[in-house]
Amino acid sequence: MRIQPINKKLKLYGFNNLTKTLSFNFYDICYALSQDQHKKYIAYIDEEYNADRLVKILTSVAEIIEANILNVANQDYDPQGASVTMLVAENEIINQECLQDSLEIQDSETPGPASEAIAGHLDKSHITVHTYPENHPDKGISTFRADIDVSTCGQISPLRALNYLLTSFEPDIAMIDYRVRGFTRDVNGKKYFIDHKINSVQNFISEDTRNKYQMVDINVYQDNTFHTKMLLKEFDLDHYLFGTEKEELTSSKRRRIKQRIKHEMLEIFSGRNIF
């Protein structure tokens, strides 16, 4: 959906210096019955989200937000994890023509398609991703966390990549923060602290995705800071078991495992221990 600008283009005094940062914590929860299955799950996650695949994801992010990639560096780690750095620019090369910019204030839209450690720098901006696989040998729970930051300067918007990243990782739980920092001026000296309308991160999430999650907002409008928490609504035990089918378990075992997984998810979603 494309929303028309709510204002005419404004001539800026210099470059659009607004910094827009979109930050994610994505969580994938798994239950493994044995330590061997735990290790296999961690190995699976490490392979599934290795540096090469993360480079492909960030390349797609750069394409979606219409940023040009200048340089890529990546590294896998032992025993697990990976890093990627991507340097991109809003234009092919930022030059003197970019010093005089225009500002187009836009309404909310749903931009972009829905998709171990990665860092990508845009020109005056950056993209970072870090992954954290871990498990608990006593409780049977394994958790995979991906931390992602997409920070842009100028007119390109990280919100365009929101749906793509959500569908790429398909998290059980997502914590999303969006903040606009700094200000830009028009030629008359008037300051603009934001260049688009937004009252919730949910404005930029597709309806299909919103319907799949329980969502809670915590927003500070006067500070241009927006926070959304997402918890997957549907619970199918087979989705969380690794190396085992639920039909192989007794009903009492299935019930105990389900309680443990739900308890883990609620603690992460609420950000506190629940006893």
Buried (B, 14 or more C-beta within 10 A) or exposed (E): EEBEEEEEEBEBBEBBBBBBBBBBBBBBBBBBBEEEBBBBBBEBBBEEBBBEBBBEBBBBBBBBBBBBBBEBEBEBEEEBBBBBBBBBBBBEEBEEEBEEBEBBBBEBBBBBBBBBBBBBBBBBBBBBBBBBBEBEEEEBBBBBBBBBBBBBBBBBBBBBBBBBBBBBBEBBBBBBBBBBBBBBBBEEEEEBEBBBEBEBBBBBBBEEBEEBBEBEEEBEEEEBBBBBBBBBEEEEBEEBBBBBEBEEBEEEEBEEBBEBBEBBBEEBBEEEEEE
